[in-house]
Amino acid sequence: MKIDLVYPSSTCGSENYSSEAPLGPVALYTSLPLIYRENTRFLDSTVLIQEEIEKELINRKADIVAISCTTYNYPNALRVAEIAKNNGSFVVMGGIHITHLRDVILNKMQKGERPIDFLVTGYGEPAFEPLLKAIESGKGFFEIPNLSFINNGEIVINHQINPRFGNDPLIFPMDYSEIDFNLYSEKFHPFGNLSDAKVPGSIFTQRGCTYSGSKKCSFCSIEKINVHRTIDLFEQDLTNLISHYNVDQIRITDADFTVNKHHMSQIADAAERVYDKTGIRPVVHCFARADEIDEQRITHLKKLNVVSLFIGYESGSNKMLHSMQKGMTKDQNLQATKLLKKHGIDVICGGLVLGAEGENEDTLQETLLFVKELTKIGNTVSLVATPLIPLPGSLCFNELLKKLRNLNLVKYQELLNSDIFSIEELIELWNKYFCNVPLKRIIQVCKDIENLIPAGIKLISLY
């Protein structure tokens, strides 16, 4: 059985990270028995352009094409699905976009409007191997967890296994054998404290986001999940990256690595054991929240050899931070940055989201002043500033739907029943109904910020 795992390229919004493989498909690959992995390949838009992916699909004609979907790459995911169906392949889709919009997509599948055979929501690992076996044997699909499909014209949604706490369902060391790290290294442009690194490799210690409800950032579409990779598996993954792939920069891809001090301590101790065993001490990059940065956590970061962080500052206005449910203040952002500076850790990239509910000229000016303060501290190497994008699955998207239901019923029905979105339109609608300055002004301030601190993650041009 020939299997293609595909991560399509984005068509809009934030571009794919340019130098690391998305770990979701790699984890899915890892979960398969060797008999399946031997005939599985990974087509990743990080190192292949969309046209190359499509050509590979046409030439190979795999039996199964499994596609990892975000809101940004979903239009290209449907192109991949169409090619796969024309090849006679079974098409499986999973990922965050599928998880949030499962019911909408199923309704379209029921009408014959989408070239998809199966949807997987939440974790893919419990579903994928049983699905492959069921396809091979010709047996039914009704007992496979996290799977949805159409059977005799009727929608079928199987039972869900998506634990939010405890241990991660992937119980094997990560299999990176399908990853050509040389290709990813060619895309890596080091700067700041990462300037001496040559080969980046990714790892995760937990999945999803810890926060939900009133504590969840209003624009975030990441699911509330906080399952941990077991320490022994993390240790094996780290050893593998260092010893077999010569990785000298470790990227911890957790949405918020610093949320749990005990977890950080265990990971740092495990990393130190690996460094002692291999005699190699790679630099480490991770994601953090400013309100979680304190001396105790920095002790763990230093033991782990973290030299750079991504921090979501989001705004320099306390009013906007409150509007976005960020749960922190401008002063906390600044104090965290100063503390990191004291210990020689870069904010290799900081995130700013402009245009939240109630944004006005005064709050924009506060953010510009905040950025100037960051330049004085001196360890914020780059920023990414973008208009707020109300992605499906976020609180902002739900608020936009509520507003449209009262003010524009036609558009409300259109968005409610959509699985393909114009990111430009979502931004414009949000700006129209929730922001007190024109979108043109938001975009200008984004450019003004880039003139103060360079953009670290480029955006696909929206305008």
C-alpha positions, 0 to 999 in steps of 0.5 A: 500500500503506497501512502502519501502524507501531504502538507500543502502550501499556504495560499494566504495569511502567514507563510509556512515556517521556512525551515522546519518540518510540521511535526503533526504529519511526522508524528502520524508517520511515526505511529504507523507500523514499519510495513506501512512506513516503508511505502510512505513518503512525506510531501512538505511545502516547506521544501517543495512548491505546490506545483512540485507536490502536485506533480509527485502526486500525479506520477506516483498515484498513491493508494492513500493520500492523507492531507494536513490542513490549516485554514491557510492551506485548505484551498491547496489541500482541496487541489491535492484531494482532487488530484488524488481522487482522479488517481483513484486514491482514498483521501483522508484529511486532518488538522486544525481546520478539519477539527474546527469545521468537521460538520460543515465539511461533512455536509458538503461531502454528503452533497458530493461537493468535496473530493474527500473520503474520510475526516480525522478530527483531533489526534490522528494517531488513534485513527490512521493505522486502523483506517489503513487496515480497514481499507486493506481488509475491506472491513467497515470503518464504524469503530475507528476513533476520531473518524468521520465519513459518508456511508450510503448518503448518511453522515457518520461520526465515530466516537472521539478519543481526544484526551486533553491531559495526561500523556501524549498518544504517540508512544514511540520515539519520533521517526525523522527518517523521511526528513531530509534535514539538509533541505530544511537547513538550506531554508534556515537563515540564522540571526541573533543568538542563533547565528552560529546554528546550521541545522535546525530540528524540531521536537515537541514536549506537549501539544495544544494550548493550556488556556480556554474560555476567558483565559484564551487569547481571543484570536487564537484557534489552537485547541485546548490540549495539554498532553505531555510527551513522556520524559523518556520519549523526549530524551530519545527524540533529542538524542536522535536529533543530535546523534543521527541528524547532526542537529545543532539547533533544537526548536521546541514547537510547543505553543507555550513551553513555559506554562508549567515549571515542573514540566520545564524542570523535567525537560531541562534535566532530560536535556542535560542528560542527553548533552552529557551523554552525547558531548554536544550542546545544541542551542534551543529555541521555544515559545513562551508567554511574557507573564510566565518569565521569572528567575526560576523558569529562566534557570530551567531555560538556561539548563536546557540551553535556550538562547532565543524565544518567540513571545506573543507581545500582541500589543503595547496597550493594556486596553488591547491586551485586555480586549484580546484576553491576553492576561498580561500587561505592557509592563509585564512584556517589558519586564520579561524582555529585560529579564531575558536580556539580563540572562543573554536570551533573545526574543528572536521574534515577537508577535503583535496583533493589531486591530482587536476590538476597540483598537483606536489611534491612541492604542496604536500609538501606545503600541508604537511607543512599546516597540520603541521601548523594546529597541532600547532594551535591545534583545528583541531581534525581530517582530511580526505585526499583522492585522487581527485575523479571526480564524475559524475556531477562535473566539473572534470568529465566533464574535464575528458570526454573532455580529453578522447574525444581527447586522448582515444575515446573508453574510452570516449564513455564508460564513456559517456554512463555509469551509473555504475562507478569504482571509482578506475578507475575514480581516476586512469584516472584523475591522469594519465591525470591531475596530475604530480605525480603518484597515488601511491605518492598521496596515500602515502601523504594521509597516511602521513597526517593521521600520523600527524592528525587522520582520522575523516571519514574513507574511504572504501579501494580503493587499 
